[in-house]
């Protein structure tokens, strides 16, 4: 059962992945038409769009290479012609580029920063103009608890996720008077299709997380849905950890 339909649409980048798909579906349940952003997984994006339509809203898979300004602009143009203005933007697309800093190549570093951090700049820049003119909008950036605390081998990822928190705060201040809010969600250890069969992941969670369980993708989606809602109208420039208490303590995953 959905709530009243919302104007425009919500664009979720990386929506063919586990977390992105859950975010897209949860926003659909709140009445948002959904743009299912994907880079390469068209079959999965079509599948997610099918589930979303069962909620009684419109869904459109949209190819968007978040490392390309041209691709971002083209995707927004197509969405505005079909679903309307992007009223909610969820910057969820990202990659992992693990490796010790001393051993990272320029290409590995650049790929991590471009996909995980510069992408937030590209999509937000394109979304903000219409949001400012409409005097309403929501931008929700998916960061990580590794933005504040890190472990060896995650230098490029942690740097990018830290940068997301900085641009989140800056944008929030810049557009607050236009009723556009900008916030970040920082997941902790999340169980996905890639981790659920890995015994070492389960052991790490039980040892490190105070709640002794990993986050589910739906936990992240619920936080995003709240920040997109009218209930969060006075919340901006904030980062919210969804991690079962992990970031509240000194921790090690080794």
C-alpha positions as CSV (number, residue, x, y, z in Angstrom):
1,X,0.0,0.0,0.0
2,X,1.4,3.4,-1.0
3,X,1.0,6.8,0.3
4,X,-0.3,9.7,-1.9
5,X,1.7,10.1,-5.1
6,X,4.5,12.7,-5.0
7,X,5.4,15.2,-7.6
8,X,8.3,14.6,-9.9
9,X,10.4,11.5,-9.2
10,X,13.2,10.1,-7.0
11,X,16.4,9.1,-8.8
12,X,18.4,6.4,-7.1
13,X,21.8,5.9,-8.6
14,X,23.3,2.4,-8.3
15,X,19.7,1.1,-8.0
16,X,20.5,-2.3,-9.5
17,X,22.5,-3.3,-6.4
18,X,21.2,-4.7,-3.2
19,X,21.1,-1.4,-1.2
20,X,20.0,0.8,-4.1
21,X,17.1,-1.6,-5.0
22,X,15.8,-1.6,-1.5
23,X,16.0,2.2,-1.3
24,X,14.1,2.5,-4.6
25,X,11.4,0.1,-3.5
26,X,11.0,1.8,-0.1
27,X,10.6,5.3,-1.7
28,X,8.1,3.8,-4.1
29,X,6.1,2.7,-1.1
30,X,5.9,6.3,0.0
31,X,4.4,7.3,-3.4
32,X,7.5,8.4,-5.3
33,X,7.8,7.7,-9.0
34,X,11.3,6.1,-9.3
35,X,14.1,6.5,-11.7
36,X,16.1,3.3,-11.4
37,X,19.7,4.4,-12.1
38,X,22.1,1.8,-13.4
39,X,25.5,1.7,-15.1
40,X,25.6,-1.8,-16.6
41,X,23.0,-4.0,-15.0
42,X,20.0,-3.4,-17.3
43,X,18.4,-6.7,-16.6
44,X,18.5,-6.2,-12.8
45,X,17.3,-2.6,-13.3
46,X,14.3,-3.8,-15.3
47,X,13.5,-6.4,-12.6
48,X,13.7,-3.7,-9.9
49,X,11.4,-1.4,-11.9
50,X,8.9,-4.2,-12.2
51,X,8.7,-4.6,-8.4
52,X,8.3,-0.8,-8.1
53,X,5.4,-0.7,-10.5
54,X,3.5,-3.2,-8.2
55,X,3.4,-0.3,-5.7
56,X,1.2,1.7,-8.0
57,X,3.8,4.2,-9.1
58,X,5.8,4.8,-12.3
59,X,9.3,3.4,-12.7
60,X,11.9,4.0,-15.4
61,X,15.3,2.3,-15.6
62,X,17.8,5.0,-16.7
63,X,21.4,4.4,-17.7
64,X,23.6,6.9,-16.0
65,X,27.4,6.8,-15.9
66,X,28.1,8.9,-12.8
67,X,31.7,9.4,-13.8
68,X,30.6,11.3,-16.9
69,X,29.0,14.8,-16.9
70,X,27.5,14.2,-20.3
71,X,25.9,11.0,-19.2
72,X,24.5,12.6,-16.0
73,X,23.1,15.5,-18.0
74,X,21.5,13.2,-20.6
75,X,19.9,11.1,-17.9
76,X,18.4,14.1,-16.2
77,X,17.1,15.5,-19.5
78,X,15.4,12.1,-20.3
79,X,13.9,11.9,-16.8
80,X,12.5,15.4,-16.9
81,X,10.8,14.6,-20.2
82,X,9.2,11.4,-18.9
83,X,8.8,11.3,-15.1
84,X,9.2,15.0,-14.3
85,X,11.7,16.9,-12.2
86,X,14.1,14.9,-10.0
87,X,12.7,16.0,-6.6
88,X,14.6,13.4,-4.5
89,X,18.2,12.4,-5.5
90,X,19.8,9.5,-3.7
91,X,23.5,9.3,-4.5
92,X,24.1,5.6,-3.9
93,X,26.4,4.5,-6.8
94,X,29.9,3.5,-5.7
95,X,32.7,1.0,-6.0
96,X,35.3,-0.5,-3.7
97,X,38.9,-0.1,-4.5
98,X,40.8,-1.9,-1.7
99,X,44.5,-1.7,-1.5
100,X,47.3,-0.1,0.6
101,X,47.9,3.5,-0.4
102,X,51.5,2.8,-1.2
103,X,50.4,0.3,-3.8
104,X,47.5,2.1,-5.4
105,X,47.9,3.2,-9.0
106,X,46.8,6.6,-10.3
107,X,44.0,4.9,-12.2
108,X,42.7,3.0,-9.1
109,X,42.7,6.1,-7.0
110,X,41.1,8.2,-9.7
111,X,38.4,5.6,-10.3
112,X,37.5,5.4,-6.6
113,X,37.3,9.2,-6.2
114,X,35.4,9.8,-9.5
115,X,32.8,7.1,-8.8
116,X,32.4,7.6,-5.1
117,X,32.9,11.3,-4.6
118,X,33.0,13.4,-7.8
119,X,29.8,11.6,-8.9
120,X,27.9,13.3,-6.0
121,X,29.1,16.7,-7.3
122,X,28.0,15.9,-10.9
123,X,24.5,14.6,-10.1
124,X,23.8,17.2,-7.3
125,X,24.9,20.1,-9.5
126,X,22.5,19.0,-12.2
127,X,19.6,18.4,-9.7
128,X,20.0,21.6,-7.6
129,X,18.9,24.2,-10.2
130,X,15.4,22.8,-10.6
131,X,15.1,22.1,-6.8
132,X,16.1,25.6,-6.0
133,X,13.6,27.0,-8.5
134,X,10.8,24.8,-7.1
135,X,11.9,25.7,-3.5
136,X,11.8,22.0,-2.5
137,X,14.2,19.1,-2.9
138,X,15.9,16.3,-1.1
139,X,19.5,15.1,-1.7
140,X,20.6,12.0,0.3
141,X,24.2,10.9,-0.1
142,X,25.2,7.4,0.9
143,X,28.6,7.6,2.7
144,X,30.0,5.1,5.1
145,X,31.2,4.7,8.7
146,X,34.6,4.4,7.1
147,X,34.3,8.2,6.5
148,X,35.2,8.8,10.1
149,X,37.1,5.7,11.1
150,X,39.1,3.5,8.7
151,X,41.0,0.3,8.5
152,X,44.1,-0.6,6.5
153,X,43.5,-1.1,2.8
154,X,40.6,1.3,2.4
155,X,42.4,4.6,1.8
156,X,40.8,5.6,-1.5
157,X,37.3,4.5,-0.3
158,X,37.6,6.2,3.0
159,X,38.9,9.4,1.4
160,X,36.0,9.5,-1.0
161,X,33.4,8.8,1.7
162,X,34.9,11.5,3.9
163,X,34.6,13.9,1.1
164,X,30.9,13.1,0.7
165,X,30.4,14.4,4.3
166,X,32.1,17.6,3.4
167,X,30.2,18.3,0.3
168,X,27.0,17.3,2.1
169,X,27.5,20.0,4.7
170,X,28.5,22.6,2.2
171,X,25.5,22.0,-0.1
172,X,23.1,21.9,2.9
173,X,24.2,25.4,4.0
174,X,24.1,26.8,0.5
175,X,20.5,25.8,-0.3
176,X,18.9,25.7,3.1
177,X,16.9,28.9,2.5
178,X,15.4,27.3,-0.6
179,X,13.8,24.4,1.4
180,X,16.3,21.9,-0.1
181,X,17.8,19.6,2.4
182,X,21.0,17.6,2.0
183,X,22.0,14.8,4.3
184,X,24.2,11.7,4.4
185,X,23.6,8.2,5.5
186,X,26.6,6.2,6.8
187,X,26.0,2.4,6.7
188,X,28.1,0.1,8.7
189,X,28.5,-3.6,8.0
190,X,25.7,-4.5,5.6
191,X,24.6,-8.0,4.6
192,X,24.3,-8.3,0.9
193,X,24.1,-11.1,-1.7
194,X,27.9,-11.0,-1.8
195,X,28.4,-11.3,2.0
196,X,25.6,-13.5,3.3
197,X,27.5,-16.7,2.5
198,X,30.9,-15.5,3.8
199,X,31.6,-17.0,7.2
200,X,34.3,-14.5,8.1
201,X,31.8,-11.7,7.5
202,X,29.4,-13.2,10.1
203,X,32.3,-13.7,12.6
204,X,33.4,-10.0,12.1
205,X,29.9,-8.8,12.7
206,X,29.3,-10.8,15.9
207,X,32.7,-9.7,17.3
208,X,32.5,-6.0,16.3
209,X,28.9,-4.8,16.2
210,X,27.2,-4.1,19.6
211,X,23.8,-5.3,18.2
212,X,25.6,-8.5,17.0
213,X,24.0,-8.4,13.6
214,X,24.8,-6.7,10.3
215,X,22.6,-4.0,8.8
216,X,20.1,-5.2,6.2
217,X,19.6,-3.2,3.1
218,X,16.1,-2.3,4.3
219,X,17.6,-0.6,7.4
220,X,19.5,1.8,5.1
221,X,16.3,2.2,3.0
222,X,14.2,3.2,6.0
223,X,16.7,5.9,7.0
224,X,16.7,7.3,3.4
225,X,12.9,7.2,3.3
226,X,12.7,9.2,6.5
227,X,15.1,11.9,5.2
228,X,13.1,12.1,2.0
229,X,9.9,12.6,3.9
230,X,8.2,15.7,5.3
231,X,9.0,14.5,8.8
232,X,12.7,15.4,8.1
233,X,11.9,18.9,6.8
234,X,14.1,20.6,9.5
235,X,17.0,18.2,9.2
236,X,19.9,19.2,6.9
237,X,23.6,19.0,6.8
238,X,23.7,15.9,8.9
239,X,25.2,12.4,8.7
240,X,23.4,9.5,10.2
241,X,25.1,6.2,11.0
242,X,23.1,3.1,10.4
243,X,25.4,0.6,12.0
244,X,24.1,-1.1,15.1
245,X,26.3,1.0,17.3
246,X,29.5,0.1,15.6
247,X,30.8,3.7,15.2
248,X,29.9,4.5,18.8
249,X,32.9,2.4,20.0
250,X,36.5,1.9,19.2
251,X,36.5,-1.0,16.9
252,X,38.6,-3.2,14.7
253,X,37.5,-5.6,12.0
254,X,40.8,-7.4,11.9
